[in-house]
Amino acid sequence: AQVTAYNSAQVRAYDSAQVTAYGSAQVRAYNSAQVTAYKYVAVTRHGSRAKVRGGILIDLPSIVTPQDWLDFYGVSPKRGIVTLYKAVDDKYRSAWLGPIGERTSYAPGTKPEAADFDPDPRDCGAGLHGCAAPGLALTYMPEASHFVGVPVRVSELGAPDPDGDTRKIRFRRAAKPVYEVDIDGEPV
């Protein structure tokens, strides 16, 4: 994709996208995106592979470990457990098909588990995925009708992809039963 952004446009560029930005545009660059920005354009580079020329560069550190991810989002464990969030449909199912071709259920009271969990760095697959806040989870299911909190052991978090989408993190299973929350993460 090739994009020209100007005025108050906001762009997220992934993979091999090419962006030219000027005015007061804002760009977030991921993966191997290429950005040419003029003097007052704010460019946030996620990971080291994106190429940025010009603009005002905000170079985020690579998020390599689960602890890096927790620190980035300000998530503090309590007794080794953090709460991650999912946006789900009216049947409390995730947006994505699992390894057996079905969408994972996050029904309140259940403890979902991933049979295919792999702790090595990767962007998608190989486990369940959660976000630091319900609003971030909307990225993956904008049509969500419910949000759930999923208690997860820090020791069962997978390493995030340092050059990929850091809005989510993989995990093996729920440590305690899933519960419904509102958009602010408050129990319903």
Salt bridges, closest charged atoms under 4 A:
ASP59 OD2 - ARG45 NH2 2.75
ASP89 OD2 - ARG93 NH2 2.95
ASP89 OD2 - ARG103 NH2 2.38
GLU113 OE2 - ARG173 NH1 3.20
ASP118 OD2 - ARG122 NH2 2.71
GLU156 OE2 - ARG173 NH2 2.52
ASP165 OD1 - ARG167 NE 2.87
GLU180 OE2 - HIS146 ND1 2.63
